[in-house]
Amino acid sequence: MAAVVAESPQIEAVCIDEADFHTSPMGAKGAGEIGIVGTAAAIANAVHHATGRRVRGLPLDVRRVRETPAAGHGT
């Protein structure tokens, strides 16, 4: 069974009192981007496994899935 949002643990955002102007002009530090980098690729792979269509562009929507040829049927 697939995980759903209701099964995710509560997430708490914490602010750090130290500014870092090397990473952003506002001095903010962020770590959320690191954990979400592979999400789009994972969803695209799931679509490929479910439909046989390898969508290589974002946003990944129904129109792009329909316009992409299935594996073995073109490029």
All heavy atoms as a GROMACS GRO file, in nm:
protein
  532
    1MET      N    1   0.084  -0.117   0.000
    1MET     CA    2   0.000   0.000   0.000
    1MET      C    3   0.089   0.125   0.000
    1MET      O    4   0.191   0.130   0.066
    1MET     CB    5  -0.090  -0.001   0.124
    1MET     CG    6  -0.183   0.117   0.126
    1MET     SD    7  -0.287   0.129   0.272
    1MET     CE    8  -0.392  -0.010   0.249
    2ALA      N    9   0.049   0.224  -0.075
    2ALA     CA   10   0.127   0.347  -0.085
    2ALA      C   11   0.106   0.436   0.037
    2ALA      O   12   0.000   0.434   0.099
    2ALA     CB   13   0.086   0.423  -0.211
    3ALA      N   14   0.208   0.512   0.069
    3ALA     CA   15   0.197   0.608   0.181
    3ALA      C   16   0.107   0.723   0.139
    3ALA      O   17   0.101   0.760   0.022
    3ALA     CB   18   0.334   0.658   0.218
    4VAL      N   19   0.038   0.779   0.233
    4VAL     CA   20  -0.047   0.895   0.207
    4VAL      C   21  -0.010   1.007   0.303
    4VAL      O   22   0.060   0.986   0.401
    4VAL     CB   23  -0.198   0.859   0.222
    4VAL    CG1   24  -0.241   0.760   0.118
    4VAL    CG2   25  -0.228   0.808   0.360
    5VAL      N   26  -0.059   1.127   0.275
    5VAL     CA   27  -0.024   1.243   0.356
    5VAL      C   28  -0.064   1.222   0.503
    5VAL      O   29   0.007   1.263   0.594
    5VAL     CB   30  -0.090   1.370   0.298
    5VAL    CG1   31  -0.069   1.488   0.389
    5VAL    CG2   32  -0.034   1.401   0.162
    6ALA      N   33  -0.176   1.157   0.526
    6ALA     CA   34  -0.222   1.137   0.664
    6ALA      C   35  -0.124   1.054   0.746
    6ALA      O   36  -0.124   1.061   0.868
    6ALA     CB   37  -0.359   1.070   0.663
    7GLU      N   38  -0.040   0.974   0.678
    7GLU     CA   39   0.056   0.890   0.749
    7GLU      C   40   0.189   0.961   0.776
    7GLU      O   41   0.275   0.908   0.843
    7GLU     CB   42   0.083   0.764   0.667
    7GLU     CG   43  -0.039   0.676   0.653
    7GLU     CD   44  -0.016   0.561   0.557
    7GLU    OE1   45   0.082   0.563   0.482
    7GLU    OE2   46  -0.098   0.468   0.557
    8SER      N   47   0.206   1.082   0.720
    8SER     CA   48   0.333   1.151   0.741
    8SER      C   49   0.340   1.213   0.880
    8SER      O   50   0.240   1.257   0.933
    8SER     CB   51   0.358   1.262   0.641
    8SER     OG   52   0.262   1.277   0.551
    9PRO      N   53   0.459   1.216   0.935
    9PRO     CA   54   0.474   1.278   1.067
    9PRO      C   55   0.457   1.430   1.058
    9PRO      O   56   0.469   1.489   0.952
    9PRO     CB   57   0.617   1.243   1.106
    9PRO     CG   58   0.688   1.221   0.978
    9PRO     CD   59   0.585   1.166   0.882
   10GLN      N   60   0.429   1.491   1.171
   10GLN     CA   61   0.416   1.636   1.176
   10GLN      C   62   0.552   1.699   1.149
   10GLN      O   63   0.655   1.653   1.199
   10GLN     CB   64   0.366   1.680   1.313
   10GLN     CG   65   0.340   1.828   1.322
   10GLN     CD   66   0.278   1.868   1.455
   10GLN    OE1   67   0.242   1.783   1.536
   10GLN    NE2   68   0.268   1.996   1.478
   11ILE      N   69   0.553   1.806   1.071
   11ILE     CA   70   0.676   1.875   1.036
   11ILE      C   71   0.679   2.009   1.106
   11ILE      O   72   0.579   2.082   1.108
   11ILE     CB   73   0.687   1.896   0.883
   11ILE    CG1   74   0.689   1.760   0.813
   11ILE    CG2   75   0.809   1.978   0.848
   11ILE    CD1   76   0.683   1.768   0.664
   12GLU      N   77   0.792   2.041   1.166
   12GLU     CA   78   0.805   2.167   1.237
   12GLU      C   79   0.916   2.250   1.173
   12GLU      O   80   1.026   2.201   1.151
   12GLU     CB   81   0.842   2.140   1.384
   12GLU     CG   82   0.857   2.265   1.466
   12GLU     CD   83   0.895   2.233   1.610
   12GLU    OE1   84   0.891   2.115   1.650
   12GLU    OE2   85   0.930   2.327   1.681
   13ALA      N   86   0.884   2.375   1.138
   13ALA     CA   87   0.983   2.466   1.082
   13ALA      C   88   1.054   2.537   1.198
   13ALA      O   89   0.990   2.585   1.291
   13ALA     CB   90   0.917   2.567   0.992
   14VAL      N   91   1.186   2.543   1.189
   14VAL     CA   92   1.265   2.606   1.294
   14VAL      C   93   1.349   2.717   1.232
   14VAL      O   94   1.414   2.697   1.129
   14VAL     CB   95   1.358   2.503   1.362
   14VAL    CG1   96   1.442   2.569   1.468
   14VAL    CG2   97   1.278   2.389   1.420
   15CYS      N   98   1.346   2.834   1.292
   15CYS     CA   99   1.428   2.945   1.245
   15CYS      C  100   1.556   2.952   1.328
   15CYS      O  101   1.554   2.935   1.450
   15CYS     CB  102   1.353   3.077   1.259
   15CYS     SG  103   1.213   3.089   1.147
   16ILE      N  104   1.666   2.978   1.258
   16ILE     CA  105   1.796   2.988   1.322
   16ILE      C  106   1.832   3.136   1.333
   16ILE      O  107   1.812   3.212   1.239
   16ILE     CB  108   1.903   2.911   1.242
   16ILE    CG1  109   1.864   2.764   1.235
   16ILE    CG2  110   2.040   2.928   1.302
   16ILE    CD1  111   1.949   2.681   1.144
   17ASP      N  112   1.884   3.176   1.446
   17ASP     CA  113   1.914   3.317   1.470
   17ASP      C  114   2.039   3.366   1.397
   17ASP      O  115   2.074   3.483   1.406
   17ASP     CB  116   1.930   3.343   1.620
   17ASP     CG  117   1.799   3.328   1.694
   17ASP    OD1  118   1.693   3.347   1.631
   17ASP    OD2  119   1.802   3.297   1.814
   18GLU      N  120   2.105   3.281   1.324
   18GLU     CA  121   2.229   3.317   1.257
   18GLU      C  122   2.204   3.336   1.108
   18GLU      O  123   2.145   3.251   1.042
   18GLU     CB  124   2.329   3.202   1.278
   18GLU     CG  125   2.464   3.224   1.216
   18GLU     CD  126   2.553   3.104   1.242
   18GLU    OE1  127   2.556   3.055   1.357
   18GLU    OE2  128   2.618   3.058   1.148
   19ALA      N  129   2.244   3.450   1.053
   19ALA     CA  130   2.226   3.478   0.910
   19ALA      C  131   2.344   3.423   0.830
   19ALA      O  132   2.457   3.421   0.877
   19ALA     CB  133   2.214   3.628   0.888
   20ASP      N  134   2.316   3.378   0.708
   20ASP     CA  135   2.420   3.328   0.618
   20ASP      C  136   2.400   3.390   0.481
   20ASP      O  137   2.323   3.340   0.399
   20ASP     CB  138   2.413   3.175   0.609
   20ASP     CG  139   2.524   3.116   0.526
   20ASP    OD1  140   2.606   3.194   0.473
   20ASP    OD2  141   2.529   2.994   0.513
   21PHE      N  142   2.467   3.502   0.455
   21PHE     CA  143   2.449   3.575   0.330
   21PHE      C  144   2.527   3.514   0.214
   21PHE      O  145   2.518   3.560   0.102
   21PHE     CB  146   2.485   3.723   0.350
   21PHE     CG  147   2.389   3.793   0.442
   21PHE    CD1  148   2.420   3.817   0.574
   21PHE    CD2  149   2.263   3.831   0.396
   21PHE    CE1  150   2.331   3.879   0.659
   21PHE    CE2  151   2.173   3.892   0.480
   21PHE     CZ  152   2.206   3.917   0.612
   22HIS      N  153   2.602   3.407   0.240
   22HIS     CA  154   2.670   3.336   0.131
   22HIS      C  155   2.573   3.244   0.057
   22HIS      O  156   2.594   3.214  -0.060
   22HIS     CB  157   2.787   3.254   0.186
   22HIS     CG  158   2.897   3.337   0.244
   22HIS    ND1  159   2.984   3.410   0.166
   22HIS    CD2  160   2.930   3.363   0.373
   22HIS    CE1  161   3.068   3.475   0.245
   22HIS    NE2  162   3.037   3.448   0.372
   23THR      N  163   2.469   3.197   0.123
   23THR     CA  164   2.375   3.104   0.061
   23THR      C  165   2.254   3.173  -0.001
   23THR      O  166   2.195   3.118  -0.094
   23THR     CB  167   2.325   3.000   0.163
   23THR    OG1  168   2.264   3.068   0.272
   23THR    CG2  169   2.438   2.913   0.213
   24SER      N  170   2.216   3.290   0.050
   24SER     CA  171   2.102   3.362  -0.008
   24SER      C  172   2.114   3.510   0.025
   24SER      O  173   2.172   3.547   0.127
   24SER     CB  174   1.971   3.306   0.046
   24SER     OG  175   1.948   3.350   0.177
   25PRO      N  176   2.056   3.596  -0.060
   25PRO     CA  177   2.064   3.741  -0.035
   25PRO      C  178   1.992   3.783   0.094
   25PRO      O  179   2.026   3.884   0.153
   25PRO     CB  180   1.995   3.803  -0.155
   25PRO     CG  181   1.980   3.697  -0.256
   25PRO     CD  182   1.993   3.565  -0.187
   26MET      N  183   1.895   3.705   0.139
   26MET     CA  184   1.822   3.740   0.261
   26MET      C  185   1.891   3.686   0.386
   26MET      O  186   1.850   3.718   0.497
   26MET     CB  187   1.680   3.683   0.256
   26MET     CG  188   1.597   3.744   0.146
   26MET     SD  189   1.423   3.692   0.143
   26MET     CE  190   1.423   3.531   0.211
   27GLY      N  191   1.992   3.603   0.368
   27GLY     CA  192   2.062   3.547   0.483
   27GLY      C  193   1.996   3.423   0.540
   27GLY      O  194   2.036   3.372   0.644
   28ALA      N  195   1.894   3.372   0.472
   28ALA     CA  196   1.820   3.256   0.522
   28ALA      C  197   1.893   3.126   0.489
   28ALA      O  198   1.962   3.115   0.390
   28ALA     CB  199   1.681   3.253   0.461
   29LYS      N  200   1.877   3.030   0.578
   29LYS     CA  201   1.932   2.895   0.554
   29LYS      C  202   1.815   2.803   0.526
   29LYS      O  203   1.713   2.809   0.593
   29LYS     CB  204   2.008   2.845   0.677
   29LYS     CG  205   2.130   2.924   0.709
   29LYS     CD  206   2.199   2.864   0.829
   29LYS     CE  207   2.325   2.942   0.862
   29LYS     NZ  208   2.402   2.879   0.966
   30GLY      N  209   1.830   2.716   0.427
   30GLY     CA  210   1.723   2.622   0.396
   30GLY      C  211   1.778   2.483   0.375
   30GLY      O  212   1.885   2.465   0.320
   31ALA      N  213   1.704   2.386   0.420
   31ALA     CA  214   1.746   2.246   0.400
   31ALA      C  215   1.636   2.167   0.331
   31ALA      O  216   1.657   2.053   0.294
   31ALA     CB  217   1.780   2.183   0.533
   32GLY      N  218   1.519   2.224   0.311
   32GLY     CA  219   1.407   2.153   0.251
   32GLY      C  220   1.432   2.112   0.108
   32GLY      O  221   1.384   2.008   0.063
   33GLU      N  222   1.506   2.192   0.034
   33GLU     CA  223   1.530   2.162  -0.106
   33GLU      C  224   1.608   2.032  -0.124
   33GLU      O  225   1.590   1.961  -0.220
   33GLU     CB  226   1.609   2.276  -0.173
   33GLU     CG  227   1.534   2.408  -0.176
   33GLU     CD  228   1.555   2.491  -0.050
   33GLU    OE1  229   1.620   2.442   0.045
   33GLU    OE2  230   1.506   2.603  -0.046
   34ILE      N  231   1.693   2.000  -0.031
   34ILE     CA  232   1.776   1.880  -0.041
   34ILE      C  233   1.689   1.755  -0.043
   34ILE      O  234   1.712   1.663  -0.120
   34ILE     CB  235   1.876   1.875   0.076
   34ILE    CG1  236   1.974   1.991   0.065
   34ILE    CG2  237   1.951   1.742   0.078
   34ILE    CD1  238   2.059   2.012   0.187
   35GLY      N  239   1.587   1.753   0.039
   35GLY     CA  240   1.504   1.634   0.049
   35GLY      C  241   1.404   1.617  -0.062
   35GLY      O  242   1.349   1.510  -0.081
   36ILE      N  243   1.377   1.722  -0.141
   36ILE     CA  244   1.273   1.713  -0.243
   36ILE      C  245   1.330   1.703  -0.384
   36ILE      O  246   1.255   1.690  -0.480
   36ILE     CB  247   1.176   1.832  -0.230
   36ILE    CG1  248   1.046   1.801  -0.299
   36ILE    CG2  249   1.238   1.959  -0.282
   36ILE    CD1  250   0.931   1.889  -0.260
   37VAL      N  251   1.461   1.703  -0.398
   37VAL     CA  252   1.524   1.703  -0.530
   37VAL      C  253   1.478   1.586  -0.617
   37VAL      O  254   1.448   1.603  -0.734
   37VAL     CB  255   1.678   1.703  -0.516
   37VAL    CG1  256   1.746   1.673  -0.647
   37VAL    CG2  257   1.724   1.836  -0.461
   38GLY      N  258   1.468   1.467  -0.562
   38GLY     CA  259   1.434   1.350  -0.643
   38GLY      C  260   1.285   1.325  -0.661
   38GLY      O  261   1.246   1.231  -0.729
   39THR      N  262   1.200   1.411  -0.606
   39THR     CA  263   1.056   1.386  -0.610
   39THR      C  264   1.001   1.387  -0.752
   39THR      O  265   0.924   1.298  -0.790
   39THR     CB  266   0.982   1.488  -0.524
   39THR    OG1  267   1.034   1.482  -0.391
   39THR    CG2  268   0.834   1.461  -0.521
   40ALA      N  269   1.035   1.486  -0.832
   40ALA     CA  270   0.984   1.494  -0.970
   40ALA      C  271   1.027   1.372  -1.050
   40ALA      O  272   0.948   1.315  -1.126
   40ALA     CB  273   1.031   1.622  -1.037
   41ALA      N  274   1.152   1.328  -1.033
   41ALA     CA  275   1.200   1.210  -1.105
   41ALA      C  276   1.126   1.085  -1.060
   41ALA      O  277   1.092   0.999  -1.142
   41ALA     CB  278   1.350   1.194  -1.083
   42ALA      N  279   1.099   1.074  -0.931
   42ALA     CA  280   1.027   0.957  -0.880
   42ALA      C  281   0.885   0.953  -0.936
   42ALA      O  282   0.835   0.846  -0.974
   42ALA     CB  283   1.024   0.960  -0.728
   43ILE      N  284   0.819   1.068  -0.944
   43ILE     CA  285   0.684   1.073  -1.000
   43ILE      C  286   0.687   1.040  -1.149
   43ILE      O  287   0.603   0.965  -1.200
   43ILE     CB  288   0.619   1.210  -0.974
   43ILE    CG1  289   0.596   1.228  -0.824
   43ILE    CG2  290   0.489   1.227  -1.052
   43ILE    CD1  291   0.556   1.368  -0.783
   44ALA      N  292   0.786   1.095  -1.222
   44ALA     CA  293   0.798   1.064  -1.365
   44ALA      C  294   0.822   0.915  -1.388
   44ALA      O  295   0.767   0.856  -1.480
   44ALA     CB  296   0.911   1.147  -1.426
   45ASN      N  297   0.903   0.853  -1.303
   45ASN     CA  298   0.925   0.708  -1.314
   45ASN      C  299   0.797   0.631  -1.286
   45ASN      O  300   0.768   0.531  -1.352
   45ASN     CB  301   1.036   0.662  -1.220
   45ASN     CG  302   1.173   0.688  -1.278
   45ASN    OD1  303   1.191   0.688  -1.399
   45ASN    ND2  304   1.270   0.710  -1.192
   46ALA      N  305   0.719   0.674  -1.188
   46ALA     CA  306   0.593   0.608  -1.158
   46ALA      C  307   0.497   0.618  -1.275
   46ALA      O  308   0.429   0.520  -1.311
   46ALA     CB  309   0.531   0.668  -1.032
   47VAL      N  310   0.493   0.735  -1.339
   47VAL     CA  311   0.408   0.753  -1.458
   47VAL      C  312   0.456   0.661  -1.570
   47VAL      O  313   0.376   0.596  -1.638
   47VAL     CB  314   0.406   0.900  -1.503
   47VAL    CG1  315   0.343   0.916  -1.640
   47VAL    CG2  316   0.333   0.985  -1.400
   48HIS      N  317   0.587   0.653  -1.588
   48HIS     CA  318   0.643   0.564  -1.692
   48HIS      C  319   0.605   0.418  -1.667
   48HIS      O  320   0.563   0.347  -1.758
   48HIS     CB  321   0.795   0.579  -1.698
   48HIS     CG  322   0.861   0.480  -1.787
   48HIS    ND1  323   0.846   0.482  -1.924
   48HIS    CD2  324   0.942   0.376  -1.759
   48HIS    CE1  325   0.915   0.382  -1.977
   48HIS    NE2  326   0.975   0.316  -1.878
   49HIS      N  327   0.618   0.374  -1.544
   49HIS     CA  328   0.585   0.236  -1.511
   49HIS      C  329   0.435   0.208  -1.527
   49HIS      O  330   0.395   0.099  -1.566
   49HIS     CB  331   0.630   0.200  -1.369
   49HIS     CG  332   0.778   0.189  -1.358
   49HIS    ND1  333   0.852   0.088  -1.416
   49HIS    CD2  334   0.868   0.267  -1.296
   49HIS    CE1  335   0.980   0.104  -1.391
   49HIS    NE2  336   0.993   0.213  -1.318
   50ALA      N  337   0.352   0.308  -1.499
   50ALA     CA  338   0.207   0.290  -1.509
   50ALA      C  339   0.155   0.300  -1.651
   50ALA      O  340   0.058   0.233  -1.687
   50ALA     CB  341   0.136   0.393  -1.420
   51THR      N  342   0.219   0.384  -1.735
   51THR     CA  343   0.165   0.412  -1.868
   51THR      C  344   0.255   0.367  -1.982
   51THR      O  345   0.209   0.360  -2.096
   51THR     CB  346   0.140   0.563  -1.886
   51THR    OG1  347   0.267   0.631  -1.883
   51THR    CG2  348   0.049   0.617  -1.777
   52GLY      N  349   0.382   0.342  -1.954
   52GLY     CA  350   0.477   0.310  -2.061
   52GLY      C  351   0.525   0.433  -2.135
   52GLY      O  352   0.591   0.423  -2.238
   53ARG      N  353   0.494   0.551  -2.086
   53ARG     CA  354   0.534   0.677  -2.151
   53ARG      C  355   0.636   0.748  -2.065
   53ARG      O  356   0.613   0.773  -1.948
   53ARG     CB  357   0.412   0.766  -2.173
   53ARG     CG  358   0.310   0.700  -2.264
   53ARG     CD  359   0.180   0.775  -2.262
   53ARG     NE  360   0.077   0.701  -2.329
   53ARG     CZ  361   0.039   0.723  -2.455
   53ARG    NH1  362   0.097   0.818  -2.526
   53ARG    NH2  363  -0.056   0.652  -2.509
   54ARG      N  364   0.751   0.782  -2.123
   54ARG     CA  365   0.859   0.848  -2.051
   54ARG      C  366   0.851   0.998  -2.077
   54ARG      O  367   0.897   1.048  -2.178
   54ARG     CB  368   0.994   0.793  -2.097
   54ARG     CG  369   1.114   0.862  -2.040
   54ARG     CD  370   1.136   0.835  -1.894
   54ARG     NE  371   1.180   0.698  -1.873
   54ARG     CZ  372   1.190   0.644  -1.753
   54ARG    NH1  373   1.160   0.713  -1.645
   54ARG    NH2  374   1.229   0.520  -1.740
   55VAL      N  375   0.789   1.072  -1.986
   55VAL     CA  376   0.777   1.218  -1.998
   55VAL      C  377   0.906   1.279  -1.945
   55VAL      O  378   0.948   1.251  -1.835
   55VAL     CB  379   0.654   1.270  -1.919
   55VAL    CG1  380   0.643   1.420  -1.932
   55VAL    CG2  381   0.527   1.202  -1.967
   56ARG      N  382   0.969   1.364  -2.026
   56ARG     CA  383   1.098   1.421  -1.989
   56ARG      C  384   1.092   1.572  -1.969
   56ARG      O  385   1.193   1.641  -1.979
   56ARG     CB  386   1.203   1.386  -2.094
   56ARG     CG  387   1.224   1.238  -2.106
   56ARG     CD  388   1.344   1.206  -2.194
   56ARG     NE  389   1.361   1.064  -2.211
   56ARG     CZ  390   1.427   0.985  -2.128
   56ARG    NH1  391   1.483   1.036  -2.022
   56ARG    NH2  392   1.438   0.857  -2.153
   57GLY      N  393   0.975   1.624  -1.940
   57GLY     CA  394   0.961   1.768  -1.917
   57GLY      C  395   0.865   1.796  -1.803
   57GLY      O  396   0.782   1.712  -1.769
   58LEU      N  397   0.878   1.912  -1.747
   58LEU     CA  398   0.790   1.955  -1.639
   58LEU      C  399   0.716   2.079  -1.684
   58LEU      O  400   0.768   2.157  -1.763
   58LEU     CB  401   0.872   1.985  -1.512
   58LEU     CG  402   0.942   1.865  -1.451
   58LEU    CD1  403   1.028   1.911  -1.334
   58LEU    CD2  404   0.844   1.759  -1.406
   59PRO      N  405   0.595   2.102  -1.639
   59PRO     CA  406   0.521   2.021  -1.543
   59PRO      C  407   0.472   1.892  -1.607
   59PRO      O  408   0.440   1.887  -1.725
   59PRO     CB  409   0.404   2.110  -1.502
   59PRO     CG  410   0.381   2.199  -1.620
   59PRO     CD  411   0.517   2.220  -1.681
   60LEU      N  412   0.468   1.789  -1.528
   60LEU     CA  413   0.422   1.659  -1.574
   60LEU      C  414   0.270   1.658  -1.555
   60LEU      O  415   0.221   1.649  -1.443
   60LEU     CB  416   0.488   1.549  -1.492
   60LEU     CG  417   0.483   1.409  -1.550
   60LEU    CD1  418   0.598   1.328  -1.497
   60LEU    CD2  419   0.353   1.342  -1.527
   61ASP      N  420   0.197   1.673  -1.663
   61ASP     CA  421   0.051   1.676  -1.655
   61ASP      C  422  -0.009   1.580  -1.757
   61ASP      O  423   0.062   1.517  -1.835
   61ASP     CB  424  -0.003   1.818  -1.675
   61ASP     CG  425   0.042   1.883  -1.805
   61ASP    OD1  426   0.093   1.811  -1.894
   61ASP    OD2  427   0.027   2.005  -1.818
   62VAL      N  428  -0.140   1.567  -1.755
   62VAL     CA  429  -0.210   1.471  -1.841
   62VAL      C  430  -0.180   1.500  -1.989
   62VAL      O  431  -0.160   1.408  -2.068
   62VAL     CB  432  -0.362   1.474  -1.813
   62VAL    CG1  433  -0.437   1.388  -1.912
   62VAL    CG2  434  -0.390   1.429  -1.672
   63ARG      N  435  -0.178   1.626  -2.027
   63ARG     CA  436  -0.151   1.662  -2.166
   63ARG      C  437  -0.017   1.610  -2.212
   63ARG      O  438  -0.006   1.549  -2.318
   63ARG     CB  439  -0.156   1.815  -2.183
   63ARG     CG  440  -0.128   1.862  -2.326
   63ARG     CD  441  -0.113   2.014  -2.335
   63ARG     NE  442  -0.014   2.069  -2.244
   63ARG     CZ  443   0.117   2.069  -2.268
   63ARG    NH1  444   0.165   2.016  -2.376
   63ARG    NH2  445   0.199   2.122  -2.180
   64ARG      N  446   0.086   1.628  -2.132
   64ARG     CA  447   0.219   1.578  -2.170
   64ARG      C  448   0.223   1.426  -2.176
   64ARG      O  449   0.289   1.369  -2.261
   64ARG     CB  450   0.326   1.628  -2.072
   64ARG     CG  451   0.357   1.773  -2.096
   64ARG     CD  452   0.485   1.810  -2.026
   64ARG     NE  453   0.500   1.953  -2.036
   64ARG     CZ  454   0.615   2.014  -2.043
   64ARG    NH1  455   0.726   1.946  -2.036
   64ARG    NH2  456   0.621   2.144  -2.053
   65VAL      N  457   0.155   1.361  -2.083
   65VAL     CA  458   0.152   1.214  -2.085
   65VAL      C  459   0.085   1.167  -2.213
   65VAL      O  460   0.135   1.076  -2.281
   65VAL     CB  461   0.080   1.158  -1.961
   65VAL    CG1  462   0.063   1.007  -1.972
   65VAL    CG2  463   0.158   1.193  -1.834
   66ARG      N  464  -0.026   1.227  -2.251
   66ARG     CA  465  -0.097   1.187  -2.373
   66ARG      C  466  -0.015   1.214  -2.499
   66ARG      O  467  -0.022   1.138  -2.594
   66ARG     CB  468  -0.230   1.262  -2.383
   66ARG     CG  469  -0.332   1.211  -2.287
   66ARG     CD  470  -0.463   1.284  -2.309
   66ARG     NE  471  -0.563   1.236  -2.215
   66ARG     CZ  472  -0.675   1.301  -2.190
   66ARG    NH1  473  -0.700   1.416  -2.249
   66ARG    NH2  474  -0.762   1.251  -2.105
   67GLU      N  475   0.061   1.324  -2.501
   67GLU     CA  476   0.138   1.361  -2.620
   67GLU      C  477   0.268   1.282  -2.635
   67GLU      O  478   0.327   1.281  -2.741
   67GLU     CB  479   0.170   1.511  -2.617
   67GLU     CG  480   0.048   1.600  -2.634
   67GLU     CD  481   0.080   1.747  -2.616
   67GLU    OE1  482   0.195   1.781  -2.581
   67GLU    OE2  483  -0.012   1.828  -2.638
   68THR      N  484   0.312   1.216  -2.528
   68THR     CA  485   0.437   1.141  -2.532
   68THR      C  486   0.410   1.000  -2.585
   68THR      O  487   0.323   0.931  -2.534
   68THR     CB  488   0.499   1.132  -2.390
   68THR    OG1  489   0.519   1.263  -2.341
   68THR    CG2  490   0.630   1.056  -2.392
   69PRO      N  491   0.486   0.957  -2.688
   69PRO     CA  492   0.463   0.822  -2.741
   69PRO      C  493   0.500   0.716  -2.636
   69PRO      O  494   0.592   0.734  -2.557
   69PRO     CB  495   0.557   0.812  -2.860
   69PRO     CG  496   0.624   0.944  -2.874
   69PRO     CD  497   0.588   1.029  -2.758
   70ALA      N  498   0.427   0.605  -2.638
   70ALA     CA  499   0.457   0.494  -2.548
   70ALA      C  500   0.587   0.430  -2.591
   70ALA      O  501   0.630   0.440  -2.706
   70ALA     CB  502   0.343   0.394  -2.552
   71ALA      N  503   0.653   0.362  -2.498
   71ALA     CA  504   0.781   0.295  -2.527
   71ALA      C  505   0.763   0.198  -2.643
   71ALA      O  506   0.667   0.121  -2.647
   71ALA     CB  507   0.829   0.221  -2.403
   72GLY      N  508   0.858   0.204  -2.737
   72GLY     CA  509   0.852   0.116  -2.853
   72GLY      C  510   0.763   0.168  -2.964
   72GLY      O  511   0.745   0.103  -3.065
   73HIS      N  512   0.704   0.286  -2.947
   73HIS     CA  513   0.616   0.345  -3.047
   73HIS      C  514   0.664   0.483  -3.087
   73HIS      O  515   0.599   0.582  -3.065
   73HIS     CB  516   0.471   0.355  -2.994
   73HIS     CG  517   0.411   0.224  -2.962
   73HIS    ND1  518   0.415   0.170  -2.837
   73HIS    CD2  519   0.348   0.134  -3.040
   73HIS    CE1  520   0.355   0.053  -2.839
   73HIS    NE2  521   0.315   0.028  -2.962
   74GLY      N  522   0.782   0.493  -3.142
   74GLY     CA  523   0.838   0.623  -3.181
   74GLY      C  524   0.956   0.657  -3.094
   74GLY      O  525   1.022   0.570  -3.039
   75THR      N  526   0.982   0.786  -3.077
   75THR     CA  527   1.100   0.830  -3.001
   75THR      C  528   1.074   0.833  -2.854
   75THR      O  529   0.968   0.856  -2.806
   75THR     CB  530   1.146   0.970  -3.048
   75THR    OG1  531   1.037   1.060  -3.038
   75THR    CG2  532   1.201   0.963  -3.187
   0.00000   0.00000   0.00000
